[in-house]
């Protein structure tokens, strides 16, 4: 069986979990205290990051590379369009979330509020939290603008771009950092993706010391 | 003709330039003062980042997405292997450089020494510079370890992984931040890639206010 070394609230791990679940690839989840950098973990991934996936007899690192590999070896159901121009748009949006959104929002909210406590690095830096709380508004507005023109983020079909975005937003929703009232189309899009069977394991996550709000796992939030 | 909105020392722009040049796609280079965030630029890329490539009637953002697009539409000469496991390794290493190396080294050295001056953000933070100068040693050792086992970074053939790595290292070499004496195999690898015709435009870059060391453009450095 596949095995994923992960951290429950990591959006990069969640993106891989969504991709595996959507393709009905069973996976054993192993929590990794990556910040302790023990020798076994560094052997699995010298980059000292999660996710690390054991699949097809290999150890795989880097969520973007892992998702492309899963897509190439298990193309059904398909999370990546066929045309190069459409694939470009999916990959642009995956990078938007995993780079820009991560830098401006996730690292400023989730990492300050949760990771710092978990890894013993101390208290949240309030200027970071403030900056993340401000930036997420602009990102929701951008999502809203995309969804005014498209059924899913990158076009007519659900793709890895939707999973990348939902992975970040779901982690932030766990700590009540998403204002779902800001945009009806974004809320509708998230309700659609949240109700997929692939999302169940993510809605069942429990992180000791952090209790999610009641709407977190509610499909009619 | 293709047009690339870029910044000469940006490793993300250099990776795209290398990929275009290797495939003999002519491109007009337009320097973009991305930090001024003017309206035209934001229309081209709402992420407000370079590179932005105009090609095939589209405006493209995000260097990883752009390079995959070029690869899919201009597969010859090939910079990406055919087998999924080998493609995984190429993409893992591209992420290694564009995420981990960028975070630990490029942003600590190049951005402190050059970008801050260019954008008027002030003086380098010496603790960042120190941390980047320390981290680059470990990265060169990792490259060295890979090249003890392989002809090119990801395997037997030159790939996007080599271009990602060479893009970062060449930008740092412009400000004399690479110790080429640390590893003979890394130096040999860089000499091989530096002598390719695709590298010429990068070796000819001149950034006002920053003069490269004499070995920068020397093929026998």
Interface residues (C-beta under 8 A of the other chain):
Chain A: X46 X47 X49 X56 X58 X60 X61 X62 X64 X65 X66 X68 X69 X72 X73 X84 X85 X87 X88 X89 X91 X92 X94 X95 X96 X99 X100 X142
Chain B: X46 X47 X49 X56 X58 X60 X61 X62 X64 X65 X66 X68 X69 X72 X73 X84 X85 X87 X88 X89 X91 X92 X94 X95 X96 X99 X100 X142
